[in-house]
């Protein structure tokens, strides 16, 4: 949630006032915590509402462009960043499934598998 929001600043998404301090609370390298669910859920809804508005404008051509941050663009195009975000969620889904397995829960979803070579390429059929 935070990475996409920060990377997309100036490219269709704005920094949500509800997410201010998010990195300090739950960012990389921070100690494990259990912030109040209501606060995180409100942040999740605000950020995903903004992300959905941006994603609704995304075309195959725009997916091949690069986000700008600090005056330069990153090494991966928007489509690849979006795929990485999806894979990141799948990773956490796999973690949750592993915990459920350890707890003996039945009917667990299956993990997708390694996706390291997957990059976004425009599909000519969509043009």
N, CA, C and O atoms as a GROMACS GRO file, in nm:
protein
  508
    1UNK      N    1   0.083  -0.118   0.000
    1UNK     CA    2   0.000   0.000   0.000
    1UNK      C    3   0.088   0.124   0.000
    1UNK      O    4   0.066   0.214  -0.081
    2UNK      N    5   0.185   0.132   0.088
    2UNK     CA    6   0.267   0.252   0.098
    2UNK      C    7   0.358   0.270  -0.021
    2UNK      O    8   0.373   0.382  -0.070
    3UNK      N    9   0.420   0.162  -0.070
    3UNK     CA   10   0.514   0.172  -0.181
    3UNK      C   11   0.446   0.227  -0.305
    3UNK      O   12   0.498   0.318  -0.369
    4UNK      N   13   0.331   0.172  -0.340
    4UNK     CA   14   0.262   0.215  -0.461
    4UNK      C   15   0.222   0.361  -0.446
    4UNK      O   16   0.236   0.440  -0.540
    5UNK      N   17   0.173   0.397  -0.329
    5UNK     CA   18   0.130   0.535  -0.305
    5UNK      C   19   0.247   0.631  -0.317
    5UNK      O   20   0.234   0.734  -0.383
    6UNK      N   21   0.360   0.599  -0.256
    6UNK     CA   22   0.476   0.688  -0.260
    6UNK      C   23   0.534   0.695  -0.400
    6UNK      O   24   0.571   0.803  -0.446
    7UNK      N   25   0.544   0.582  -0.468
    7UNK     CA   26   0.601   0.579  -0.602
    7UNK      C   27   0.514   0.652  -0.703
    7UNK      O   28   0.564   0.704  -0.802
    8UNK      N   29   0.385   0.655  -0.677
    8UNK     CA   30   0.294   0.715  -0.773
    8UNK      C   31   0.271   0.863  -0.748
    8UNK      O   32   0.195   0.926  -0.822
    9UNK      N   33   0.333   0.919  -0.646
    9UNK     CA   34   0.316   1.062  -0.618
    9UNK      C   35   0.354   1.140  -0.743
    9UNK      O   36   0.462   1.120  -0.799
   10UNK      N   37   0.266   1.228  -0.785
   10UNK     CA   38   0.291   1.306  -0.904
   10UNK      C   39   0.255   1.232  -1.031
   10UNK      O   40   0.275   1.285  -1.141
   11UNK      N   41   0.204   1.112  -1.020
   11UNK     CA   42   0.169   1.034  -1.140
   11UNK      C   43   0.024   0.988  -1.135
   11UNK      O   44  -0.009   0.884  -1.190
   12UNK      N   45  -0.061   1.063  -1.070
   12UNK     CA   46  -0.202   1.028  -1.068
   12UNK      C   47  -0.254   1.000  -0.929
   12UNK      O   48  -0.375   1.010  -0.906
   13UNK      N   49  -0.168   0.965  -0.836
   13UNK     CA   50  -0.211   0.943  -0.698
   13UNK      C   51  -0.151   1.051  -0.610
   13UNK      O   52  -0.041   1.100  -0.634
   14UNK      N   53  -0.225   1.087  -0.508
   14UNK     CA   54  -0.171   1.184  -0.414
   14UNK      C   55  -0.149   1.114  -0.281
   14UNK      O   56  -0.207   1.009  -0.254
   15UNK      N   57  -0.065   1.172  -0.198
   15UNK     CA   58  -0.040   1.115  -0.066
   15UNK      C   59  -0.161   1.140   0.021
   15UNK      O   60  -0.200   1.254   0.045
   16UNK      N   61  -0.221   1.033   0.069
   16UNK     CA   62  -0.342   1.043   0.149
   16UNK      C   63  -0.310   1.097   0.288
   16UNK      O   64  -0.216   1.052   0.352
   17UNK      N   65  -0.389   1.195   0.334
   17UNK     CA   66  -0.366   1.245   0.470
   17UNK      C   67  -0.382   1.135   0.576
   17UNK      O   68  -0.321   1.142   0.682
   18UNK      N   69  -0.463   1.034   0.546
   18UNK     CA   70  -0.482   0.925   0.642
   18UNK      C   71  -0.360   0.837   0.654
   18UNK      O   72  -0.344   0.765   0.753
   19UNK      N   73  -0.271   0.841   0.554
   19UNK     CA   74  -0.155   0.753   0.559
   19UNK      C   75  -0.031   0.823   0.612
   19UNK      O   76   0.076   0.764   0.616
   20UNK      N   77  -0.045   0.949   0.652
   20UNK     CA   78   0.072   1.017   0.707
   20UNK      C   79   0.119   0.942   0.831
   20UNK      O   80   0.038   0.903   0.915
   21UNK      N   81   0.247   0.922   0.841
   21UNK     CA   82   0.303   0.849   0.954
   21UNK      C   83   0.297   0.698   0.937
   21UNK      O   84   0.339   0.624   1.026
   22UNK      N   85   0.246   0.650   0.823
   22UNK     CA   86   0.233   0.507   0.803
   22UNK      C   87   0.369   0.438   0.805
   22UNK      O   88   0.384   0.332   0.865
   23UNK      N   89   0.468   0.497   0.739
   23UNK     CA   90   0.602   0.437   0.737
   23UNK      C   91   0.659   0.429   0.878
   23UNK      O   92   0.722   0.330   0.914
   24UNK      N   93   0.638   0.534   0.959
   24UNK     CA   94   0.689   0.531   1.097
   24UNK      C   95   0.621   0.424   1.181
   24UNK      O   96   0.682   0.370   1.274
   25UNK      N   97   0.497   0.395   1.149
   25UNK     CA   98   0.422   0.298   1.228
   25UNK      C   99   0.449   0.153   1.186
   25UNK      O  100   0.472   0.066   1.270
   26UNK      N  101   0.447   0.127   1.054
   26UNK     CA  102   0.455  -0.011   1.007
   26UNK      C  103   0.553  -0.029   0.891
   26UNK      O  104   0.546  -0.129   0.820
   27UNK      N  105   0.645   0.065   0.871
   27UNK     CA  106   0.737   0.060   0.758
   27UNK      C  107   0.845  -0.047   0.773
   27UNK      O  108   0.861  -0.108   0.879
   28UNK      N  109   0.917  -0.067   0.664
   28UNK     CA  110   1.026  -0.164   0.661
   28UNK      C  111   1.125  -0.135   0.773
   28UNK      O  112   1.166  -0.021   0.792
   29UNK      N  113   1.163  -0.239   0.845
   29UNK     CA  114   1.260  -0.225   0.953
   29UNK      C  115   1.200  -0.184   1.086
   29UNK      O  116   1.271  -0.178   1.187
   30UNK      N  117   1.072  -0.155   1.089
   30UNK     CA  118   1.007  -0.117   1.215
   30UNK      C  119   0.972  -0.243   1.293
   30UNK      O  120   0.951  -0.350   1.235
   31UNK      N  121   0.965  -0.231   1.425
   31UNK     CA  122   0.930  -0.349   1.504
   31UNK      C  123   0.786  -0.393   1.476
   31UNK      O  124   0.701  -0.312   1.439
   32UNK      N  125   0.762  -0.520   1.495
   32UNK     CA  126   0.627  -0.573   1.478
   32UNK      C  127   0.531  -0.498   1.568
   32UNK      O  128   0.565  -0.465   1.682
   33UNK      N  129   0.413  -0.472   1.518
   33UNK     CA  130   0.313  -0.401   1.596
   33UNK      C  131   0.174  -0.446   1.554
   33UNK      O  132   0.157  -0.508   1.449
   34UNK      N  133   0.078  -0.414   1.636
   34UNK     CA  134  -0.061  -0.441   1.604
   34UNK      C  135  -0.138  -0.310   1.622
   34UNK      O  136  -0.200  -0.287   1.725
   35UNK      N  137  -0.133  -0.224   1.517
   35UNK     CA  138  -0.204  -0.098   1.528
   35UNK      C  139  -0.354  -0.122   1.532
   35UNK      O  140  -0.401  -0.227   1.489
   36UNK      N  141  -0.430  -0.026   1.582
   36UNK     CA  142  -0.575  -0.044   1.590
   36UNK      C  143  -0.635  -0.076   1.453
   36UNK      O  144  -0.608  -0.006   1.355
   37UNK      N  145  -0.715  -0.180   1.446
   37UNK     CA  146  -0.772  -0.225   1.320
   37UNK      C  147  -0.854  -0.116   1.253
   37UNK      O  148  -0.846  -0.099   1.131
   38UNK      N  149  -0.931  -0.042   1.328
   38UNK     CA  150  -1.014   0.064   1.270
   38UNK      C  151  -0.931   0.169   1.198
   38UNK      O  152  -0.969   0.216   1.091
   39UNK      N  153  -0.817   0.206   1.256
   39UNK     CA  154  -0.728   0.305   1.193
   39UNK      C  155  -0.671   0.249   1.063
   39UNK      O  156  -0.670   0.318   0.961
   40UNK      N  157  -0.623   0.127   1.066
   40UNK     CA  158  -0.562   0.066   0.946
   40UNK      C  159  -0.666   0.043   0.838
   40UNK      O  160  -0.638   0.061   0.720
   41UNK      N  161  -0.785   0.004   0.879
   41UNK     CA  162  -0.891  -0.018   0.781
   41UNK      C  163  -0.930   0.113   0.714
   41UNK      O  164  -0.953   0.115   0.593
   42UNK      N  165  -0.939   0.221   0.790
   42UNK     CA  166  -0.968   0.352   0.731
   42UNK      C  167  -0.859   0.394   0.633
   42UNK      O  168  -0.888   0.446   0.526
   43UNK      N  169  -0.733   0.371   0.669
   43UNK     CA  170  -0.622   0.402   0.579
   43UNK      C  171  -0.630   0.316   0.454
   43UNK      O  172  -0.616   0.366   0.342
   44UNK      N  173  -0.653   0.186   0.472
   44UNK     CA  174  -0.664   0.094   0.358
   44UNK      C  175  -0.773   0.142   0.262
   44UNK      O  176  -0.751   0.146   0.141
   45UNK      N  177  -0.888   0.178   0.315
   45UNK     CA  178  -0.999   0.221   0.228
   45UNK      C  179  -0.966   0.350   0.155
   45UNK      O  180  -0.998   0.364   0.037
   46UNK      N  181  -0.903   0.445   0.223
   46UNK     CA  182  -0.868   0.572   0.159
   46UNK      C  183  -0.765   0.552   0.048
   46UNK      O  184  -0.780   0.606  -0.061
   47UNK      N  185  -0.662   0.475   0.077
   47UNK     CA  186  -0.555   0.454  -0.021
   47UNK      C  187  -0.607   0.371  -0.139
   47UNK      O  188  -0.575   0.403  -0.254
   48UNK      N  189  -0.685   0.267  -0.113
   48UNK     CA  190  -0.735   0.187  -0.225
   48UNK      C  191  -0.836   0.265  -0.308
   48UNK      O  192  -0.846   0.242  -0.428
   49UNK      N  193  -0.910   0.356  -0.247
   49UNK     CA  194  -1.002   0.441  -0.323
   49UNK      C  195  -0.922   0.529  -0.422
   49UNK      O  196  -0.960   0.543  -0.538
   50UNK      N  197  -0.810   0.586  -0.374
   50UNK     CA  198  -0.725   0.667  -0.460
   50UNK      C  199  -0.657   0.581  -0.566
   50UNK      O  200  -0.646   0.621  -0.682
   51UNK      N  201  -0.611   0.464  -0.526
   51UNK     CA  202  -0.545   0.374  -0.622
   51UNK      C  203  -0.644   0.330  -0.730
   51UNK      O  204  -0.608   0.324  -0.848
   52UNK      N  205  -0.767   0.299  -0.691
   52UNK     CA  206  -0.866   0.257  -0.790
   52UNK      C  207  -0.892   0.367  -0.892
   52UNK      O  208  -0.905   0.339  -1.012
   53UNK      N  209  -0.898   0.492  -0.847
   53UNK     CA  210  -0.919   0.604  -0.940
   53UNK      C  211  -0.803   0.612  -1.040
   53UNK      O  212  -0.825   0.636  -1.159
   54UNK      N  213  -0.682   0.592  -0.992
   54UNK     CA  214  -0.564   0.592  -1.081
   54UNK      C  215  -0.568   0.473  -1.176
   54UNK      O  216  -0.546   0.489  -1.296
   55UNK      N  217  -0.594   0.354  -1.122
   55UNK     CA  218  -0.593   0.233  -1.204
   55UNK      C  219  -0.702   0.236  -1.311
   55UNK      O  220  -0.686   0.177  -1.418
   56UNK      N  221  -0.813   0.303  -1.283
   56UNK     CA  222  -0.919   0.316  -1.383
   56UNK      C  223  -0.873   0.394  -1.506
   56UNK      O  224  -0.934   0.382  -1.613
   57UNK      N  225  -0.767   0.473  -1.494
   57UNK     CA  226  -0.715   0.550  -1.608
   57UNK      C  227  -0.602   0.478  -1.680
   57UNK      O  228  -0.557   0.524  -1.785
   58UNK      N  229  -0.556   0.368  -1.625
   58UNK     CA  230  -0.439   0.299  -1.679
   58UNK      C  231  -0.472   0.226  -1.809
   58UNK      O  232  -0.568   0.150  -1.817
   59UNK      N  233  -0.392   0.252  -1.911
   59UNK     CA  234  -0.406   0.187  -2.042
   59UNK      C  235  -0.281   0.104  -2.066
   59UNK      O  236  -0.181   0.123  -1.995
   60UNK      N  237  -0.283   0.014  -2.163
   60UNK     CA  238  -0.161  -0.062  -2.194
   60UNK      C  239  -0.042   0.031  -2.228
   60UNK      O  240   0.072   0.001  -2.194
   61UNK      N  241  -0.071   0.141  -2.294
   61UNK     CA  242   0.037   0.236  -2.328
   61UNK      C  243   0.095   0.300  -2.202
   61UNK      O  244   0.217   0.312  -2.189
   62UNK      N  245   0.008   0.342  -2.110
   62UNK     CA  246   0.056   0.403  -1.986
   62UNK      C  247   0.130   0.302  -1.899
   62UNK      O  248   0.222   0.339  -1.825
   63UNK      N  249   0.092   0.174  -1.906
   63UNK     CA  250   0.159   0.072  -1.827
   63UNK      C  251   0.305   0.055  -1.869
   63UNK      O  252   0.386   0.004  -1.792
   64UNK      N  253   0.337   0.097  -1.991
   64UNK     CA  254   0.475   0.088  -2.039
   64UNK      C  255   0.558   0.211  -2.005
   64UNK      O  256   0.677   0.215  -2.034
   65UNK      N  257   0.496   0.311  -1.943
   65UNK     CA  258   0.570   0.432  -1.904
   65UNK      C  259   0.631   0.414  -1.766
   65UNK      O  260   0.606   0.314  -1.698
   66UNK      N  261   0.710   0.511  -1.724
   66UNK     CA  262   0.781   0.504  -1.597
   66UNK      C  263   0.732   0.615  -1.505
   66UNK      O  264   0.712   0.729  -1.548
   67UNK      N  265   0.714   0.581  -1.377
   67UNK     CA  266   0.677   0.682  -1.278
   67UNK      C  267   0.798   0.770  -1.248
   67UNK      O  268   0.912   0.723  -1.249
   68UNK      N  269   0.772   0.895  -1.221
   68UNK     CA  270   0.878   0.988  -1.186
   68UNK      C  271   0.875   1.011  -1.035
   68UNK      O  272   0.768   1.026  -0.976
   69UNK      N  273   0.992   1.014  -0.976
   69UNK     CA  274   1.003   1.038  -0.832
   69UNK      C  275   1.135   1.108  -0.807
   69UNK      O  276   1.241   1.056  -0.842
   70UNK      N  277   1.130   1.226  -0.748
   70UNK     CA  278   1.252   1.300  -0.721
   70UNK      C  279   1.321   1.346  -0.848
   70UNK      O  280   1.444   1.359  -0.850
   71UNK      N  281   1.246   1.372  -0.954
   71UNK     CA  282   1.304   1.422  -1.078
   71UNK      C  283   1.355   1.317  -1.174
   71UNK      O  284   1.399   1.352  -1.284
   72UNK      N  285   1.350   1.190  -1.137
   72UNK     CA  286   1.396   1.086  -1.229
   72UNK      C  287   1.296   0.971  -1.225
   72UNK      O  288   1.210   0.964  -1.138
   73UNK      N  289   1.310   0.881  -1.320
   73UNK     CA  290   1.218   0.768  -1.321
   73UNK      C  291   1.289   0.642  -1.274
   73UNK      O  292   1.412   0.632  -1.278
   74UNK      N  293   1.209   0.548  -1.228
   74UNK     CA  294   1.262   0.422  -1.179
   74UNK      C  295   1.307   0.332  -1.293
   74UNK      O  296   1.300   0.369  -1.410
   75UNK      N  297   1.352   0.215  -1.257
   75UNK     CA  298   1.404   0.119  -1.355
   75UNK      C  299   1.294   0.032  -1.414
   75UNK      O  300   1.315  -0.031  -1.518
   76UNK      N  301   1.178   0.026  -1.350
   76UNK     CA  302   1.070  -0.061  -1.397
   76UNK      C  303   0.949   0.021  -1.438
   76UNK      O  304   0.917   0.122  -1.376
   77UNK      N  305   0.882  -0.025  -1.543
   77UNK     CA  306   0.765   0.049  -1.590
   77UNK      C  307   0.647   0.027  -1.496
   77UNK      O  308   0.650  -0.059  -1.408
   78UNK      N  309   0.542   0.106  -1.517
   78UNK     CA  310   0.424   0.102  -1.432
   78UNK      C  311   0.362  -0.037  -1.430
   78UNK      O  312   0.322  -0.085  -1.324
   79UNK      N  313   0.355  -0.103  -1.546
   79UNK     CA  314   0.298  -0.238  -1.551
   79UNK      C  315   0.374  -0.336  -1.466
   79UNK      O  316   0.314  -0.418  -1.395
   80UNK      N  317   0.508  -0.331  -1.472
   80UNK     CA  318   0.590  -0.421  -1.391
   80UNK      C  319   0.573  -0.390  -1.243
   80UNK      O  320   0.565  -0.483  -1.162
   81UNK      N  321   0.566  -0.262  -1.206
   81UNK     CA  322   0.544  -0.226  -1.065
   81UNK      C  323   0.409  -0.278  -1.016
   81UNK      O  324   0.396  -0.324  -0.903
   82UNK      N  325   0.309  -0.269  -1.103
   82UNK     CA  326   0.178  -0.320  -1.066
   82UNK      C  327   0.183  -0.472  -1.046
   82UNK      O  328   0.125  -0.525  -0.951
   83UNK      N  329   0.252  -0.542  -1.137
   83UNK     CA  330   0.268  -0.687  -1.120
   83UNK      C  331   0.341  -0.720  -0.991
   83UNK      O  332   0.302  -0.812  -0.920
   84UNK      N  333   0.445  -0.645  -0.959
   84UNK     CA  334   0.520  -0.669  -0.834
   84UNK      C  335   0.430  -0.650  -0.712
   84UNK      O  336   0.441  -0.723  -0.614
   85UNK      N  337   0.341  -0.550  -0.720
   85UNK     CA  338   0.248  -0.528  -0.609
   85UNK      C  339   0.154  -0.648  -0.594
   85UNK      O  340   0.127  -0.693  -0.483
   86UNK      N  341   0.104  -0.698  -0.707
   86UNK     CA  342   0.018  -0.816  -0.703
   86UNK      C  343   0.093  -0.934  -0.645
   86UNK      O  344   0.040  -1.006  -0.560
   87UNK      N  345   0.217  -0.956  -0.690
   87UNK     CA  346   0.297  -1.068  -0.638
   87UNK      C  347   0.325  -1.052  -0.489
   87UNK      O  348   0.329  -1.150  -0.415
   88UNK      N  349   0.344  -0.928  -0.446
   88UNK     CA  350   0.368  -0.901  -0.304
   88UNK      C  351   0.247  -0.946  -0.221
   88UNK      O  352   0.262  -1.009  -0.116
   89UNK      N  353   0.129  -0.915  -0.270
   89UNK     CA  354   0.008  -0.959  -0.201
   89UNK      C  355   0.000  -1.111  -0.201
   89UNK      O  356  -0.038  -1.171  -0.101
   90UNK      N  357   0.034  -1.173  -0.313
   90UNK     CA  358   0.034  -1.319  -0.318
   90UNK      C  359   0.131  -1.377  -0.217
   90UNK      O  360   0.101  -1.478  -0.153
   91UNK      N  361   0.247  -1.315  -0.201
   91UNK     CA  362   0.345  -1.361  -0.103
   91UNK      C  363   0.282  -1.362   0.036
   91UNK      O  364   0.293  -1.461   0.109
   92UNK      N  365   0.216  -1.252   0.071
   92UNK     CA  366   0.155  -1.247   0.204
   92UNK      C  367   0.038  -1.344   0.216
   92UNK      O  368   0.012  -1.396   0.324
   93UNK      N  369  -0.032  -1.369   0.107
   93UNK     CA  370  -0.137  -1.470   0.109
   93UNK      C  371  -0.075  -1.607   0.138
   93UNK      O  372  -0.132  -1.687   0.212
   94UNK      N  373   0.042  -1.632   0.080
   94UNK     CA  374   0.113  -1.757   0.107
   94UNK      C  375   0.156  -1.768   0.252
   94UNK      O  376   0.148  -1.875   0.312
   95UNK      N  377   0.202  -1.656   0.308
   95UNK     CA  378   0.239  -1.656   0.450
   95UNK      C  379   0.119  -1.690   0.538
   95UNK      O  380   0.127  -1.771   0.630
   96UNK      N  381   0.006  -1.626   0.506
   96UNK     CA  382  -0.115  -1.652   0.585
   96UNK      C  383  -0.158  -1.798   0.570
   96UNK      O  384  -0.203  -1.860   0.666
   97UNK      N  385  -0.144  -1.853   0.448
   97UNK     CA  386  -0.178  -1.993   0.427
   97UNK      C  387  -0.087  -2.084   0.508
   97UNK      O  388  -0.131  -2.186   0.561
   98UNK      N  389   0.042  -2.048   0.517
   98UNK     CA  390   0.136  -2.130   0.596
   98UNK      C  391   0.097  -2.130   0.743
   98UNK      O  392   0.102  -2.234   0.809
   99UNK      N  393   0.059  -2.015   0.794
   99UNK     CA  394   0.016  -2.008   0.934
   99UNK      C  395  -0.109  -2.093   0.953
   99UNK      O  396  -0.122  -2.167   1.051
  100UNK      N  397  -0.201  -2.082   0.858
  100UNK     CA  398  -0.323  -2.162   0.868
  100UNK      C  399  -0.291  -2.311   0.865
  100UNK      O  400  -0.354  -2.390   0.935
  101UNK      N  401  -0.192  -2.350   0.783
  101UNK     CA  402  -0.152  -2.490   0.776
  101UNK      C  403  -0.095  -2.535   0.911
  101UNK      O  404  -0.128  -2.642   0.960
  102UNK      N  405  -0.008  -2.452   0.969
  102UNK     CA  406   0.051  -2.485   1.099
  102UNK      C  407  -0.055  -2.498   1.208
  102UNK      O  408  -0.040  -2.574   1.303
  103UNK      N  409  -0.163  -2.421   1.193
  103UNK     CA  410  -0.271  -2.426   1.291
  103UNK      C  411  -0.371  -2.538   1.262
  103UNK      O  412  -0.466  -2.559   1.338
  104UNK      N  413  -0.347  -2.611   1.152
  104UNK     CA  414  -0.433  -2.724   1.120
  104UNK      C  415  -0.563  -2.688   1.049
  104UNK      O  416  -0.654  -2.770   1.045
  105UNK      N  417  -0.573  -2.569   0.992
  105UNK     CA  418  -0.695  -2.530   0.921
  105UNK      C  419  -0.706  -2.606   0.789
  105UNK      O  420  -0.605  -2.632   0.723
  106UNK      N  421  -0.825  -2.641   0.752
  106UNK     CA  422  -0.850  -2.710   0.625
  106UNK      C  423  -0.889  -2.608   0.517
  106UNK      O  424  -0.907  -2.490   0.548
  107UNK      N  425  -0.901  -2.652   0.394
  107UNK     CA  426  -0.949  -2.568   0.282
  107UNK      C  427  -0.864  -2.443   0.263
  107UNK      O  428  -0.917  -2.332   0.256
  108UNK      N  429  -0.733  -2.462   0.256
  108UNK     CA  430  -0.643  -2.348   0.236
  108UNK      C  431  -0.624  -2.321   0.087
  108UNK      O  432  -0.627  -2.415   0.007
  109UNK      N  433  -0.605  -2.191   0.046
  109UNK     CA  434  -0.576  -2.163  -0.095
  109UNK      C  435  -0.436  -2.210  -0.130
  109UNK      O  436  -0.352  -2.229  -0.041
  110UNK      N  437  -0.409  -2.230  -0.259
  110UNK     CA  438  -0.278  -2.273  -0.305
  110UNK      C  439  -0.194  -2.152  -0.340
  110UNK      O  440  -0.245  -2.052  -0.390
  111UNK      N  441  -0.064  -2.161  -0.314
  111UNK     CA  442   0.029  -2.053  -0.348
  111UNK      C  443   0.062  -2.059  -0.496
  111UNK      O  444   0.067  -2.167  -0.554
  112UNK      N  445   0.083  -1.943  -0.558
  112UNK     CA  446   0.104  -1.934  -0.702
  112UNK      C  447   0.239  -1.990  -0.745
  112UNK      O  448   0.246  -2.060  -0.846
  113UNK      N  449   0.347  -1.962  -0.672
  113UNK     CA  450   0.479  -2.012  -0.708
  113UNK      C  451   0.573  -1.900  -0.748
  113UNK      O  452   0.534  -1.783  -0.744
  114UNK      N  453   0.698  -1.934  -0.786
  114UNK     CA  454   0.797  -1.831  -0.820
  114UNK      C  455   0.757  -1.753  -0.945
  114UNK      O  456   0.714  -1.812  -1.044
  115UNK      N  457   0.770  -1.622  -0.940
  115UNK     CA  458   0.731  -1.535  -1.051
  115UNK      C  459   0.840  -1.435  -1.085
  115UNK      O  460   0.810  -1.331  -1.144
  116UNK      N  461   0.966  -1.462  -1.050
  116UNK     CA  462   1.076  -1.367  -1.064
  116UNK      C  463   1.099  -1.314  -1.204
  116UNK      O  464   1.144  -1.200  -1.218
  117UNK      N  465   1.071  -1.391  -1.307
  117UNK     CA  466   1.099  -1.347  -1.444
  117UNK      C  467   0.980  -1.276  -1.508
  117UNK      O  468   0.988  -1.238  -1.625
  118UNK      N  469   0.872  -1.257  -1.436
  118UNK     CA  470   0.753  -1.197  -1.494
  118UNK      C  471   0.767  -1.046  -1.502
  118UNK      O  472   0.789  -0.979  -1.401
  119UNK      N  473   0.753  -0.992  -1.620
  119UNK     CA  474   0.753  -0.847  -1.642
  119UNK      C  475   0.634  -0.813  -1.730
  119UNK      O  476   0.583  -0.899  -1.802
  120UNK      N  477   0.592  -0.689  -1.723
  120UNK     CA  478   0.479  -0.646  -1.803
  120UNK      C  479   0.524  -0.613  -1.943
  120UNK      O  480   0.623  -0.542  -1.962
  121UNK      N  481   0.453  -0.664  -2.041
  121UNK     CA  482   0.475  -0.630  -2.182
  121UNK      C  483   0.337  -0.604  -2.242
  121UNK      O  484   0.241  -0.675  -2.213
  122UNK      N  485   0.328  -0.502  -2.324
  122UNK     CA  486   0.200  -0.467  -2.384
  122UNK      C  487   0.150  -0.581  -2.469
  122UNK      O  488   0.227  -0.649  -2.538
  123UNK      N  489   0.021  -0.602  -2.464
  123UNK     CA  490  -0.044  -0.702  -2.547
  123UNK      C  491  -0.100  -0.632  -2.670
  123UNK      O  492  -0.190  -0.548  -2.658
  124UNK      N  493  -0.046  -0.664  -2.787
  124UNK     CA  494  -0.085  -0.596  -2.911
  124UNK      C  495  -0.235  -0.606  -2.937
  124UNK      O  496  -0.292  -0.523  -3.008
  125UNK      N  497  -0.298  -0.708  -2.881
  125UNK     CA  498  -0.442  -0.724  -2.903
  125UNK      C  499  -0.522  -0.616  -2.833
  125UNK      O  500  -0.638  -0.592  -2.868
  126UNK      N  501  -0.462  -0.549  -2.733
  126UNK     CA  502  -0.534  -0.447  -2.656
  126UNK      C  503  -0.526  -0.310  -2.720
  126UNK      O  504  -0.600  -0.219  -2.681
  127UNK      N  505  -0.439  -0.291  -2.816
  127UNK     CA  506  -0.420  -0.160  -2.878
  127UNK      C  507  -0.527  -0.130  -2.980
  127UNK      O  508  -0.525  -0.023  -3.042
   0.00000   0.00000   0.00000
